[in-house]
Amino acid sequence: MSEQQPTPPSVPERLRAAVAAARASAVRRPVPWIAGGLAALLVVGSGGAVAVAAAMTPDTGTTAARETTSTATATPSRSTATTKRPTSTPTPTPDARAVPKDPAGPSALRTCSIAGAASASGLGAFEGYVMDAKTGEVLFSKDGDKAAQTGSVMKTLTTATALAVLGGDHRIPTTVTQESGGTIALVGHGDATLSAGNGTVYPGAPTLAQLAQQVKATVGDTPVTTIVTDDTYWSDADAWDPTWPVSERTIGYQPKVTALMVDGDRANPAAATSPRSEDPVGRAGTAFRTALANAGVAGAGSAQIVKRATTSTNTIATVSSQPVSTLIGQMIPNSDNTLAEMLARVSSKESGSNGSAASLTSVYRSALGSYGVDPAGIVIKDGSGESAANAVSPNFVAHLMVQVAAGAKGLGTLANALPVSGQSGTLASRFTGANAVARGKVHAKTGWIDSANTLGGYIDAADGSRLTFAFYAIGSSRAAALPALDAVTAAAYSCGSKLTDS
C-alpha cells in the first residue's frame, strides 16, 4: 500500500519558504546563491517576482560588502538561528559597501611610440631614457642604464653639485696678502671671472682695479717690488686633462684649470670663444702689475713677478665673484666650460677634498646623493663634460631632472637657467620645421664633443604631463645628430604620458 502524500502547501506558504531558503543560501554562499536561489524562486508561481525583489534588496548589499573585504571571518548562517548573532560584527546595511581608501585613478593607455625617431641613423649608437616626473614611471629606455660620455649635459651635474656643496649665495674670493720687503701676493681661490677691466663676458665680475685700489690704500707710498702669483689653492699638476683635444684651448673653448686666472684666460676678454694661453697664472700676474701701476702704486710698473705660495696671512685686499647662482645663470645657457671647471674644483675644495680632477667622482657622488638619486657607478673626469671618459647613464640624468624640474633643494636655479627649445641659450636656433611643435616646451642642457651629441632635461608635454629625459647620440656627426635629437625629443613631447617603450 502506498504511503499517503502530504497536502501541498498554499502558494503564499511556498513563497515564504523559498524566500527563507534564498536568504540562508545567500549568507552561506554569497555569489552562487544568485543563480540557484533565483531559479528556485522563479518556480513558485507568478507572484514570485515581488518576493524576489524583497529578498535581493538587503542581501545584495551584504554580498557586495563581503566581496570587497576579507572573507576570513565567517558570518553565522541563518540556518543556525538558535545561535546568538555576535554583536561585534554587525551585518552591513545595503549602503555600507566597502571601498578602497585610495581608489586608483584611471591610467593612460600607453600606445604612442617614438621607436621610429629613436632609430634614426643620425643618432648613431643611441642611448635614451624618458620617465614621468610625477609618477616616476619609466616610459622609454633604449640602453638607458648604460653609463656613457655626456658632453655638456655634465654641467647639470656640476651645477647640482655646486648648489649642494657651496649654495647659491656663495662667492669665490681673490685676495692680496702683504709680505715683507715690498712684496705682495695675488692669491687665487678659483674665480675665473676676475677681470682686467677691458671687457668681460661675465657681467658684474670683480676687477683687478678694485684690488689695486685697496692695495694702494694700504701700502701708501711704500714701493711694491715683487708680485707673487699664488695658485696653490689646488695643484695645477692636472690643469689639462689628457683626454681633452688641444684645440679646445687653442680655438678658445677651455683654459688650463688653475686657481688663479683673469678673464678666463681669454686673449680677448669680451669674446666667449677666444684663444687661451699656456700660462694663465703668469698672464694674471702681468695684468695685476698693470692695474697696480694704473692705481699709482709706487714701483709696481717694474715689479718682479714670482709664482709660488704666499708666506703671509696678512690680507690687505679682497674681491669676490658674483654669487654661485649668478655664475650658474651665466654658465648653463652658454655652456661655459671655464665656469664649469671652476665650480667643480671649488666644490671639491669646499667639500674638504683637494680640488683635483681625481677627486671629482667621489665629490659628485656625495653631493648628488643628497637629492635622493643614486649616483653609484657615475665616473666624473671633469666639470664641463669635455672628456669622453666621463660615464653617466641617461637613467641617472633623467632621475636628477625630476628634482631639477621640481626645484628641490635649490635646484630651481638650474631649472631657470636651462635653455628652452627655440627660445633661449644653446637651444635658441633648434627645434625647427616639423620639430617646432615642441618649441618652448623643452627645457634642457645641450652637449657636444667630437664623439657625442647629447640633450637632457625636462619636457612639458602636449597632454599636460611632465617628462624628464636624457638622449645621447654617440658616434654620429653633429650635423646629423642635432636634428635627430630634436626629432626624438619632439616625438616624446607629442606622446606625453602615453609614450610606450615599444
The 8 nearest C-alpha neighbors of each residue, nearest first, counted from 0:
[[1, 2, 3, 4, 5, 6, 7, 8],
 [0, 2, 3, 4, 5, 6, 7, 8],
 [1, 3, 4, 0, 5, 6, 7, 8],
 [2, 4, 1, 5, 0, 6, 7, 8],
 [5, 3, 2, 6, 7, 1, 8, 0],
 [6, 4, 7, 3, 8, 2, 9, 1],
 [5, 7, 8, 4, 9, 3, 12, 10],
 [8, 6, 5, 9, 4, 10, 13, 12],
 [9, 7, 12, 6, 13, 10, 11, 5],
 [8, 10, 12, 11, 13, 7, 14, 6],
 [9, 11, 13, 12, 14, 8, 43, 44],
 [12, 10, 14, 13, 9, 15, 8, 16],
 [11, 13, 15, 9, 10, 14, 8, 16],
 [14, 12, 10, 16, 11, 15, 17, 9],
 [15, 13, 11, 17, 16, 12, 18, 43],
 [14, 16, 18, 12, 17, 13, 19, 11],
 [15, 17, 13, 19, 14, 18, 20, 12],
 [16, 18, 20, 14, 19, 15, 40, 21],
 [19, 17, 21, 15, 20, 16, 14, 54],
 [18, 20, 16, 22, 17, 21, 15, 23],
 [21, 19, 17, 23, 18, 22, 24, 16],
 [22, 20, 36, 24, 18, 19, 23, 17],
 [21, 23, 25, 19, 24, 20, 18, 26],
 [22, 24, 77, 20, 26, 25, 21, 78],
 [25, 23, 21, 27, 22, 26, 32, 28],
 [26, 24, 29, 22, 32, 28, 23, 27],
 [25, 27, 23, 24, 29, 28, 76, 22],
 [26, 28, 24, 25, 76, 29, 23, 77],
 [27, 29, 25, 26, 30, 24, 31, 32],
 [30, 28, 25, 62, 26, 32, 31, 27],
 [29, 31, 32, 28, 33, 62, 25, 34],
 [32, 30, 33, 28, 34, 29, 35, 25],
 [33, 31, 36, 25, 35, 34, 30, 24],
 [32, 34, 31, 36, 37, 35, 30, 25],
 [33, 35, 37, 32, 36, 31, 38, 30],
 [36, 34, 32, 38, 37, 33, 39, 31],
 [37, 35, 21, 32, 39, 38, 33, 34],
 [36, 38, 40, 39, 34, 35, 33, 41],
 [37, 39, 35, 41, 36, 40, 34, 42],
 [40, 38, 36, 37, 41, 42, 35, 17],
 [41, 39, 37, 38, 42, 43, 17, 47],
 [40, 42, 38, 39, 43, 47, 37, 44],
 [43, 41, 40, 44, 39, 38, 47, 45],
 [44, 42, 41, 40, 47, 14, 13, 10],
 [45, 43, 46, 47, 42, 41, 10, 40],
 [44, 46, 47, 48, 43, 41, 42, 49],
 [45, 47, 44, 48, 49, 50, 43, 14],
 [48, 46, 50, 45, 49, 44, 43, 41],
 [49, 47, 51, 50, 46, 52, 45, 41],
 [48, 50, 52, 47, 51, 53, 46, 54],
 [49, 51, 53, 47, 48, 52, 54, 18],
 [52, 50, 48, 54, 53, 49, 55, 47],
 [51, 53, 49, 55, 54, 50, 56, 48],
 [52, 54, 50, 51, 55, 56, 49, 57],
 [53, 55, 51, 52, 56, 50, 18, 22],
 [56, 54, 52, 58, 59, 53, 57, 51],
 [55, 57, 59, 58, 54, 53, 52, 60],
 [58, 56, 59, 60, 93, 55, 54, 61],
 [57, 59, 61, 60, 55, 56, 62, 25],
 [58, 60, 62, 61, 55, 57, 56, 63],
 [61, 59, 93, 63, 58, 62, 57, 64],
 [62, 60, 58, 64, 59, 63, 91, 65],
 [61, 63, 59, 65, 60, 29, 64, 58],
 [64, 62, 66, 60, 65, 61, 59, 96],
 [63, 65, 96, 61, 97, 62, 66, 67],
 [66, 64, 68, 62, 67, 63, 61, 70],
 [65, 67, 63, 64, 68, 62, 69, 70],
 [68, 66, 65, 64, 97, 63, 98, 69],
 [69, 67, 65, 66, 64, 70, 97, 98],
 [68, 70, 71, 65, 67, 72, 66, 64],
 [71, 69, 72, 68, 65, 73, 66, 67],
 [70, 72, 69, 73, 68, 74, 65, 66],
 [73, 71, 70, 74, 69, 88, 75, 65],
 [74, 72, 71, 75, 70, 76, 27, 26],
 [73, 75, 76, 72, 26, 88, 27, 90],
 [76, 74, 73, 77, 84, 79, 26, 82],
 [77, 75, 78, 79, 27, 26, 74, 23],
 [76, 78, 23, 79, 80, 75, 26, 22],
 [79, 77, 76, 80, 23, 75, 81, 20],
 [80, 78, 77, 81, 76, 82, 75, 83],
 [79, 81, 82, 77, 78, 83, 76, 84],
 [80, 82, 79, 83, 78, 84, 77, 76],
 [83, 81, 80, 79, 84, 75, 85, 77],
 [82, 84, 85, 81, 80, 86, 79, 75],
 [83, 85, 86, 82, 75, 89, 80, 88],
 [86, 84, 87, 88, 83, 89, 75, 74],
 [85, 87, 88, 89, 84, 83, 90, 74],
 [88, 86, 85, 89, 84, 90, 74, 72],
 [89, 87, 86, 85, 90, 74, 84, 91],
 [90, 88, 86, 91, 87, 85, 84, 92],
 [89, 91, 88, 92, 61, 74, 86, 93],
 [92, 90, 95, 61, 89, 93, 64, 60],
 [91, 93, 95, 94, 60, 90, 61, 57],
 [92, 94, 60, 57, 95, 61, 91, 96],
 [95, 93, 92, 96, 60, 91, 64, 97],
 [96, 94, 92, 91, 93, 97, 64, 60],
 [95, 97, 64, 94, 63, 98, 60, 93],
 [96, 98, 64, 67, 95, 68, 99, 63],
 [97, 99, 100, 96, 67, 102, 101, 64],
 [100, 98, 102, 101, 97, 67, 103, 68],
 [99, 101, 102, 98, 97, 103, 67, 68],
 [102, 100, 99, 103, 98, 104, 97, 105],
 [103, 101, 99, 100, 104, 98, 105, 97],
 [104, 102, 101, 105, 106, 99, 100, 98],
 [105, 103, 106, 102, 101, 107, 99, 134],
 [104, 106, 103, 107, 108, 102, 109, 101],
 [107, 105, 104, 108, 103, 109, 497, 496],
 [108, 106, 109, 497, 105, 496, 110, 498],
 [107, 109, 110, 497, 106, 496, 111, 498],
 [110, 108, 497, 499, 498, 107, 111, 496],
 [109, 111, 499, 497, 108, 498, 112, 494],
 [112, 110, 498, 497, 494, 499, 109, 113],
 [111, 113, 499, 114, 498, 501, 110, 500],
 [114, 112, 116, 115, 490, 117, 491, 487],
 [113, 115, 117, 112, 116, 118, 501, 500],
 [114, 116, 118, 117, 113, 119, 112, 487],
 [115, 117, 487, 113, 118, 119, 114, 486],
 [118, 116, 114, 115, 119, 487, 113, 125],
 [117, 119, 115, 116, 114, 120, 122, 125],
 [120, 118, 121, 116, 117, 122, 483, 115],
 [119, 121, 122, 123, 118, 479, 483, 475],
 [122, 120, 479, 480, 119, 123, 483, 475],
 [121, 123, 472, 120, 480, 125, 119, 483],
 [122, 124, 475, 473, 474, 121, 472, 125],
 [125, 123, 473, 472, 122, 474, 126, 475],
 [124, 126, 472, 122, 123, 471, 473, 127],
 [127, 125, 142, 471, 141, 143, 470, 124],
 [128, 126, 470, 143, 141, 140, 469, 393],
 [127, 129, 140, 143, 468, 139, 393, 469],
 [130, 128, 468, 139, 138, 467, 137, 140],
 [129, 131, 137, 138, 467, 136, 466, 132],
 [130, 132, 466, 135, 136, 133, 134, 465],
 [131, 133, 466, 401, 135, 465, 134, 467],
 [134, 132, 131, 135, 465, 464, 136, 401],
 [133, 135, 136, 131, 132, 130, 137, 465],
 [136, 134, 131, 132, 133, 130, 137, 398],
 [137, 135, 131, 134, 130, 138, 132, 133],
 [136, 138, 130, 139, 129, 135, 131, 140],
 [139, 137, 130, 129, 499, 498, 500, 136],
 [140, 138, 500, 129, 128, 137, 499, 130],
 [141, 139, 128, 143, 127, 142, 129, 500],
 [140, 142, 143, 127, 126, 128, 139, 125],
 [143, 141, 126, 145, 144, 140, 127, 125],
 [144, 142, 128, 140, 127, 141, 393, 394],
 [145, 143, 392, 394, 142, 146, 393, 395],
 [144, 146, 392, 142, 143, 147, 393, 126],
 [147, 145, 392, 391, 390, 144, 377, 148],
 [148, 146, 390, 391, 392, 149, 145, 389],
 [149, 147, 389, 390, 387, 150, 388, 391],
 [148, 150, 152, 153, 384, 151, 147, 453],
 [149, 151, 446, 384, 447, 152, 448, 385],
 [150, 152, 446, 384, 153, 154, 383, 445],
 [151, 153, 154, 446, 444, 150, 149, 155],
 [154, 152, 151, 384, 156, 155, 149, 383],
 [153, 155, 157, 152, 156, 151, 383, 158],
 [154, 156, 158, 153, 157, 152, 159, 444],
 [157, 155, 159, 153, 154, 158, 160, 367],
 [158, 156, 154, 160, 155, 159, 382, 343],
 [157, 159, 155, 161, 160, 156, 154, 162],
 [160, 158, 156, 162, 161, 157, 163, 155],
 [159, 161, 157, 163, 366, 158, 162, 363],
 [162, 160, 158, 164, 165, 163, 159, 346],
 [161, 163, 166, 159, 160, 165, 164, 167],
 [162, 164, 160, 161, 366, 166, 165, 159],
 [165, 163, 161, 162, 346, 166, 160, 350],
 [166, 164, 161, 162, 169, 163, 346, 167],
 [167, 165, 162, 168, 169, 163, 164, 161],
 [166, 168, 324, 323, 169, 162, 322, 165],
 [169, 167, 322, 166, 323, 170, 324, 165],
 [168, 170, 322, 323, 167, 166, 165, 171],
 [171, 169, 322, 320, 319, 321, 323, 172],
 [170, 172, 320, 319, 190, 188, 189, 169],
 [173, 171, 319, 318, 188, 320, 174, 170],
 [172, 174, 187, 318, 317, 188, 186, 319],
 [173, 175, 317, 186, 316, 185, 172, 318],
 [176, 174, 185, 316, 184, 314, 315, 186],
 [175, 177, 314, 184, 313, 315, 183, 311],
 [178, 176, 183, 313, 182, 184, 314, 315],
 [177, 179, 182, 183, 311, 176, 310, 180],
 [180, 178, 182, 181, 177, 183, 311, 310],
 [181, 179, 182, 178, 224, 223, 225, 183],
 [182, 180, 223, 224, 179, 222, 225, 183],
 [181, 183, 225, 178, 180, 179, 224, 223],
 [184, 182, 177, 226, 178, 176, 227, 225],
 [183, 185, 227, 176, 175, 226, 228, 186],
 [184, 186, 175, 228, 227, 229, 174, 187],
 [187, 185, 229, 174, 175, 173, 184, 228],
 [186, 188, 259, 173, 258, 230, 189, 229],
 [189, 187, 258, 232, 173, 190, 172, 171],
 [188, 190, 258, 187, 341, 191, 259, 345],
 [189, 191, 192, 171, 188, 193, 320, 172],
 [192, 190, 263, 193, 260, 261, 189, 262],
 [191, 193, 262, 190, 204, 194, 263, 201],
 [194, 192, 261, 205, 206, 191, 262, 204],
 [195, 193, 206, 262, 196, 261, 192, 207],
 [196, 194, 207, 197, 206, 286, 261, 262],
 [195, 197, 194, 198, 206, 199, 207, 208],
 [198, 196, 195, 199, 268, 194, 269, 267],
 [197, 199, 269, 196, 268, 200, 194, 195],
 [200, 198, 269, 268, 201, 262, 202, 194],
 [199, 201, 269, 271, 202, 270, 268, 198],
 [200, 202, 199, 204, 192, 203, 329, 326],
 [203, 201, 204, 200, 199, 329, 321, 192],
 [202, 204, 201, 205, 321, 320, 199, 192],
 [203, 205, 202, 201, 192, 320, 193, 321],
 [206, 204, 193, 320, 318, 194, 319, 203],
 [207, 205, 194, 208, 209, 193, 195, 196],
 [206, 208, 210, 209, 195, 287, 211, 290],
 [207, 209, 211, 206, 210, 290, 212, 294],
 [210, 208, 212, 207, 206, 211, 213, 205],
 [209, 211, 207, 213, 208, 212, 316, 214],
 [212, 210, 208, 291, 214, 213, 209, 290],
 [213, 211, 215, 209, 214, 210, 294, 208],
 [212, 214, 216, 210, 316, 211, 215, 217],
 [215, 213, 211, 217, 216, 212, 316, 218],
 [214, 216, 212, 217, 213, 218, 219, 296],
 [215, 217, 213, 214, 219, 218, 212, 211],
 [216, 218, 214, 215, 219, 213, 315, 316],
 [219, 217, 215, 221, 216, 214, 220, 222],
 [218, 220, 215, 221, 217, 216, 296, 214],
 [219, 221, 297, 222, 218, 296, 215, 295],
 [220, 222, 218, 219, 297, 223, 181, 296],
 [223, 221, 297, 298, 181, 224, 220, 296],
 [224, 222, 181, 298, 299, 225, 182, 297],
 [223, 225, 302, 181, 182, 298, 222, 303],
 [226, 224, 182, 303, 302, 223, 304, 227],
 [227, 225, 304, 183, 184, 303, 182, 305],
 [226, 228, 184, 305, 306, 304, 185, 183],
 [229, 227, 306, 185, 184, 284, 305, 307],
 [228, 230, 186, 308, 307, 231, 185, 306],
 [231, 229, 258, 259, 187, 232, 186, 257],
 [232, 230, 233, 229, 234, 308, 258, 235],
 [233, 231, 230, 188, 258, 234, 187, 189],
 [232, 234, 231, 354, 353, 235, 258, 355],
 [235, 233, 236, 231, 232, 355, 237, 354],
 [234, 236, 238, 237, 257, 233, 256, 231],
 [235, 237, 234, 238, 239, 355, 233, 257],
 [238, 236, 235, 239, 240, 356, 355, 234],
 [237, 239, 256, 235, 255, 236, 257, 240],
 [240, 238, 255, 237, 241, 256, 243, 236],
 [239, 241, 242, 243, 237, 238, 386, 381],
 [242, 240, 243, 239, 244, 386, 245, 237],
 [243, 241, 240, 386, 244, 387, 388, 385],
 [244, 242, 241, 240, 386, 245, 385, 247],
 [243, 245, 246, 247, 242, 241, 248, 385],
 [246, 244, 247, 248, 243, 249, 250, 241],
 [245, 247, 249, 244, 248, 250, 251, 252],
 [246, 248, 252, 245, 253, 250, 244, 251],
 [249, 247, 251, 253, 246, 275, 250, 245],
 [248, 250, 246, 274, 251, 247, 275, 245],
 [251, 249, 274, 246, 248, 247, 252, 273],
 [250, 252, 274, 273, 272, 248, 249, 275],
 [251, 253, 247, 272, 248, 250, 336, 273],
 [252, 254, 248, 247, 251, 337, 336, 255],
 [255, 253, 275, 248, 256, 264, 337, 263],
 [254, 256, 238, 239, 257, 253, 279, 277],
 [255, 257, 238, 254, 239, 340, 258, 235],
 [258, 256, 259, 235, 238, 255, 230, 260],
 [257, 259, 189, 230, 187, 188, 232, 233],
 [260, 258, 187, 230, 257, 280, 189, 188],
 [259, 261, 279, 283, 280, 191, 264, 263],
 [260, 262, 193, 283, 194, 264, 263, 191],
 [263, 261, 194, 264, 192, 268, 193, 265],
 [262, 264, 191, 261, 265, 192, 260, 337],
 [265, 263, 262, 261, 275, 279, 260, 254],
 [266, 264, 275, 268, 267, 273, 263, 262],
 [265, 267, 274, 273, 268, 275, 264, 276],
 [266, 268, 265, 269, 270, 273, 274, 198],
 [269, 267, 265, 199, 262, 270, 198, 266],
 [268, 270, 199, 198, 200, 267, 271, 197],
 [271, 269, 272, 267, 268, 273, 200, 199],
 [272, 270, 200, 273, 269, 268, 252, 335],
 [273, 271, 251, 270, 252, 274, 250, 265],
 [272, 274, 251, 265, 270, 267, 266, 271],
 [275, 273, 251, 249, 250, 266, 265, 248],
 [276, 274, 265, 264, 248, 254, 251, 249],
 [277, 275, 278, 279, 264, 274, 254, 248],
 [276, 278, 279, 275, 255, 254, 248, 281],
 [279, 277, 276, 281, 280, 282, 255, 264],
 [280, 278, 282, 260, 264, 281, 276, 283],
 [279, 281, 283, 282, 260, 278, 259, 284],
 [282, 280, 284, 283, 278, 279, 285, 228],
 [281, 283, 279, 285, 280, 284, 278, 286],
 [284, 282, 280, 286, 261, 260, 281, 285],
 [285, 283, 281, 287, 286, 282, 228, 288],
 [284, 286, 288, 282, 287, 283, 281, 289],
 [285, 287, 283, 289, 284, 288, 282, 195],
 [288, 286, 290, 284, 289, 285, 207, 283],
 [287, 289, 291, 285, 290, 286, 299, 300],
 [290, 288, 292, 286, 287, 291, 293, 300],
 [289, 291, 287, 293, 208, 288, 292, 211],
 [292, 290, 211, 294, 288, 293, 289, 296],
 [291, 293, 300, 289, 295, 299, 294, 290],
 [292, 294, 290, 295, 291, 289, 296, 208],
 [295, 293, 291, 292, 296, 212, 211, 290],
 [294, 296, 292, 293, 297, 291, 215, 299],
 [297, 295, 292, 291, 215, 299, 294, 298],
 [296, 298, 222, 299, 220, 295, 223, 221],
 [297, 299, 222, 223, 300, 301, 224, 302],
 [298, 300, 302, 292, 223, 301, 297, 296],
 [301, 299, 292, 298, 302, 288, 289, 291],
 [300, 302, 299, 298, 303, 224, 288, 225],
 [303, 301, 224, 299, 225, 300, 298, 226],
 [302, 304, 225, 226, 224, 305, 301, 227],
 [305, 303, 226, 227, 225, 302, 284, 306],
 [306, 304, 227, 228, 226, 307, 303, 225],
 [305, 307, 228, 227, 229, 304, 308, 281],
 [308, 306, 229, 228, 305, 309, 227, 230],
 [309, 307, 229, 231, 310, 306, 230, 228],
 [308, 310, 311, 184, 229, 307, 227, 176],
 [309, 311, 308, 178, 312, 176, 184, 177],
 [312, 310, 313, 178, 309, 176, 177, 314],
 [311, 313, 314, 176, 310, 177, 309, 178],
 [314, 312, 176, 311, 177, 315, 178, 175],
 [315, 313, 176, 175, 312, 316, 177, 174],
 [316, 314, 176, 175, 313, 214, 177, 217],
 [315, 317, 175, 213, 174, 210, 314, 214],
 [318, 316, 174, 173, 210, 175, 172, 319],
 [319, 317, 173, 172, 205, 174, 210, 320],
 [318, 320, 172, 171, 170, 173, 205, 321],
 [321, 319, 171, 170, 205, 204, 322, 172],
 [320, 322, 170, 325, 204, 323, 326, 319],
 [323, 321, 170, 168, 325, 324, 169, 167],
 [322, 324, 167, 326, 325, 169, 168, 327],
 [325, 323, 167, 327, 322, 326, 328, 412],
 [326, 324, 328, 322, 327, 323, 321, 329],
 [325, 327, 323, 329, 328, 324, 330, 322],
 [328, 326, 330, 324, 329, 325, 331, 323],
 [327, 329, 325, 416, 326, 330, 331, 324],
 [330, 328, 326, 327, 331, 325, 332, 333],
 [329, 331, 335, 327, 334, 328, 333, 332],
 [330, 332, 334, 333, 327, 328, 416, 329],
 [333, 331, 424, 418, 334, 330, 417, 425],
 [332, 334, 335, 331, 330, 424, 425, 329],
 [335, 333, 331, 330, 332, 336, 151, 425],
 [334, 336, 330, 333, 337, 338, 339, 331],
 [337, 335, 339, 383, 338, 253, 334, 340],
 [338, 336, 340, 339, 335, 253, 341, 263],
 [339, 337, 341, 340, 336, 335, 342, 330],
 [338, 340, 336, 383, 382, 342, 337, 341],
 [341, 339, 382, 343, 337, 338, 342, 383],
 [340, 342, 338, 344, 343, 339, 189, 345],
 [343, 341, 345, 339, 340, 344, 346, 338],
 [342, 344, 340, 382, 346, 341, 345, 157],
 [343, 345, 354, 347, 341, 346, 342, 340],
 [346, 344, 348, 342, 347, 343, 341, 349],
 [347, 345, 349, 343, 344, 348, 161, 342],
 [346, 348, 354, 344, 352, 350, 345, 349],
 [349, 347, 354, 352, 345, 353, 351, 350],
 [348, 350, 346, 351, 347, 345, 164, 165],
 [351, 349, 347, 348, 352, 346, 164, 362],
 [350, 352, 349, 348, 347, 353, 354, 346],
 [351, 353, 348, 347, 350, 354, 358, 349],
 [354, 352, 348, 355, 347, 233, 351, 358],
 [355, 353, 344, 347, 348, 233, 352, 345],
 [356, 354, 357, 358, 353, 344, 233, 234],
 [355, 357, 358, 359, 380, 381, 354, 237],
 [356, 358, 355, 359, 380, 360, 379, 354],
 [359, 357, 355, 356, 360, 361, 362, 354],
 [360, 358, 362, 361, 356, 357, 379, 363],
 [359, 361, 379, 363, 362, 378, 358, 364],
 [360, 362, 364, 363, 359, 358, 365, 379],
 [363, 361, 359, 365, 360, 364, 347, 366],
 [364, 362, 366, 360, 365, 361, 367, 359],
 [365, 363, 361, 374, 367, 362, 366, 368],
 [364, 366, 362, 368, 363, 367, 361, 369],
 [367, 365, 363, 160, 368, 369, 364, 163],
 [368, 366, 369, 364, 370, 365, 363, 160],
 [367, 369, 370, 372, 365, 366, 371, 373],
 [368, 370, 367, 371, 366, 365, 372, 163],
 [371, 369, 368, 372, 367, 402, 408, 407],
 [370, 372, 369, 368, 373, 367, 402, 399],
 [373, 371, 368, 370, 374, 399, 398, 367],
 [372, 374, 375, 368, 371, 395, 367, 364],
 [375, 373, 364, 377, 368, 376, 372, 367],
 [376, 374, 373, 377, 364, 368, 378, 372],
 [377, 375, 374, 378, 391, 146, 390, 373],
 [376, 378, 391, 390, 375, 374, 379, 146],
 [377, 379, 390, 389, 360, 376, 391, 380],
 [380, 378, 360, 389, 381, 359, 377, 390],
 [379, 381, 389, 356, 386, 378, 388, 359],
 [382, 380, 383, 379, 384, 356, 340, 386],
 [381, 383, 340, 339, 343, 157, 384, 154],
 [382, 384, 336, 339, 154, 385, 381, 151],
 [385, 383, 150, 151, 153, 386, 382, 381],
 [386, 384, 383, 150, 448, 243, 387, 151],
 [385, 387, 388, 384, 242, 243, 389, 380],
 [386, 388, 148, 389, 385, 242, 450, 150],
 [389, 387, 386, 390, 148, 380, 242, 378],
 [390, 388, 148, 379, 378, 380, 387, 386],
 [389, 391, 147, 146, 378, 148, 377, 388],
 [392, 390, 146, 377, 147, 378, 149, 148],
 [391, 393, 146, 145, 394, 395, 144, 147],
 [394, 392, 469, 396, 143, 395, 128, 127],
 [395, 393, 392, 143, 397, 144, 396, 128],
 [396, 394, 398, 392, 393, 397, 399, 391],
 [395, 397, 399, 393, 398, 394, 469, 400],
 [398, 396, 468, 400, 467, 394, 399, 395],
 [397, 399, 395, 400, 401, 396, 394, 372],
 [400, 398, 396, 401, 397, 402, 395, 372],
 [399, 401, 403, 397, 402, 398, 456, 404],
 [402, 400, 398, 404, 132, 399, 403, 467],
 [401, 403, 405, 400, 407, 399, 404, 406],
 [402, 404, 400, 406, 410, 405, 401, 414],
 [405, 403, 401, 406, 402, 400, 414, 457],
 [404, 406, 402, 403, 407, 401, 411, 410],
 [407, 411, 405, 410, 403, 404, 409, 402],
 [406, 408, 402, 410, 405, 409, 403, 411],
 [409, 407, 410, 406, 370, 411, 163, 402],
 [408, 410, 411, 407, 406, 412, 162, 167],
 [411, 409, 406, 403, 412, 413, 407, 408],
 [410, 412, 406, 414, 413, 409, 415, 403],
 [413, 411, 410, 415, 414, 409, 416, 324],
 [412, 414, 416, 410, 411, 415, 417, 403],
 [415, 413, 411, 416, 417, 412, 403, 404],
 [414, 416, 412, 413, 417, 411, 328, 418],
 [417, 415, 413, 328, 414, 331, 332, 412],
 [416, 418, 443, 414, 442, 415, 444, 332],
 [419, 417, 424, 423, 332, 426, 443, 442],
 [420, 418, 442, 423, 422, 441, 439, 426],
 [419, 421, 438, 426, 439, 441, 422, 427],
 [420, 422, 427, 438, 429, 428, 426, 430],
 [421, 423, 427, 419, 420, 439, 426, 424],
 [424, 422, 427, 418, 419, 426, 421, 425],
 [423, 425, 332, 418, 426, 427, 333, 419],
 [424, 426, 427, 418, 332, 333, 423, 445],
 [427, 425, 420, 429, 424, 428, 418, 421],
 [426, 428, 423, 421, 422, 424, 425, 429],
 [427, 429, 421, 426, 430, 422, 425, 431],
 [428, 430, 426, 421, 427, 431, 420, 485],
 [431, 429, 435, 434, 421, 485, 438, 420],
 [430, 432, 435, 434, 429, 433, 421, 428],
 [433, 431, 434, 435, 430, 436, 429, 482],
 [432, 434, 435, 431, 436, 430, 486, 489],
 [433, 435, 430, 436, 431, 432, 489, 486],
 [436, 434, 431, 430, 438, 437, 433, 432],
 [435, 437, 434, 438, 433, 489, 430, 493],
 [438, 436, 435, 440, 489, 434, 439, 492],
 [439, 437, 420, 435, 421, 440, 436, 430],
 [438, 440, 420, 419, 441, 421, 437, 422],
 [439, 441, 459, 437, 438, 458, 420, 442],
 [440, 442, 458, 420, 419, 439, 457, 443],
 [443, 441, 419, 457, 417, 456, 418, 458],
 [444, 442, 456, 455, 417, 418, 441, 457],
 [443, 445, 455, 152, 454, 417, 456, 418],
 [444, 446, 454, 453, 152, 151, 443, 425],
 [447, 445, 151, 150, 453, 152, 452, 454],
 [446, 448, 452, 150, 451, 151, 453, 449],
 [447, 449, 451, 450, 150, 385, 452, 446],
 [448, 450, 451, 447, 452, 476, 474, 477],
 [451, 449, 474, 448, 473, 475, 387, 452],
 [452, 450, 473, 448, 472, 474, 449, 447],
 [453, 451, 447, 472, 446, 471, 448, 473],
 [454, 452, 471, 446, 470, 445, 472, 150],
 [453, 455, 445, 470, 444, 469, 446, 443],
 [456, 454, 469, 443, 444, 468, 470, 152],
 [457, 455, 443, 442, 468, 467, 400, 444],
 [456, 458, 467, 442, 466, 468, 441, 443],
 [459, 457, 441, 466, 460, 465, 440, 467],
 [460, 458, 465, 440, 464, 463, 441, 466],
 [459, 461, 492, 495, 464, 463, 458, 462],
 [460, 462, 493, 463, 492, 495, 459, 494],
 [463, 461, 460, 464, 495, 496, 493, 494],
 [464, 462, 460, 461, 459, 465, 495, 496],
 [465, 463, 460, 462, 495, 496, 459, 466],
 [464, 466, 459, 458, 132, 460, 131, 463],
 [467, 465, 131, 458, 132, 457, 130, 464],
 [468, 466, 457, 397, 130, 129, 456, 400],
 [467, 469, 129, 397, 128, 455, 456, 457],
 [468, 470, 455, 393, 128, 127, 397, 454],
 [469, 471, 127, 454, 453, 126, 455, 393],
 [472, 470, 453, 126, 125, 473, 452, 127],
 [473, 471, 122, 125, 452, 123, 451, 453],
 [474, 472, 451, 124, 123, 475, 471, 450],
 [473, 475, 450, 123, 451, 124, 472, 476],
 [476, 474, 123, 473, 121, 480, 122, 477],
 [477, 475, 479, 478, 480, 474, 121, 449],
 [476, 478, 480, 479, 481, 475, 452, 447],
 [477, 479, 476, 480, 481, 482, 121, 475],
 [478, 480, 121, 476, 477, 481, 482, 483],
 [479, 481, 121, 477, 483, 122, 478, 482],
 [480, 482, 484, 483, 479, 477, 478, 485],
 [483, 481, 485, 484, 480, 486, 479, 478],
 [482, 484, 486, 480, 481, 485, 121, 122],
 [485, 483, 481, 487, 486, 482, 480, 488],
 [484, 486, 482, 488, 483, 487, 430, 489],
 [487, 485, 483, 489, 488, 484, 434, 482],
 [486, 488, 116, 490, 484, 489, 485, 117],
 [489, 487, 491, 485, 490, 486, 484, 492],
 [490, 488, 492, 486, 437, 491, 487, 434],
 [489, 491, 487, 493, 492, 488, 113, 486],
 [492, 490, 488, 494, 489, 493, 495, 487],
 [493, 491, 460, 489, 490, 495, 494, 461],
 [492, 494, 490, 461, 491, 495, 489, 460],
 [495, 493, 498, 491, 497, 111, 492, 490],
 [494, 496, 460, 492, 497, 493, 462, 498],
 [495, 497, 498, 464, 494, 131, 107, 109],
 [498, 496, 109, 495, 494, 111, 110, 107],
 [497, 499, 111, 494, 496, 109, 138, 112],
 [500, 498, 109, 112, 501, 111, 138, 110],
 [499, 501, 139, 138, 140, 498, 112, 114],
 [500, 499, 112, 114, 139, 113, 111, 110]]
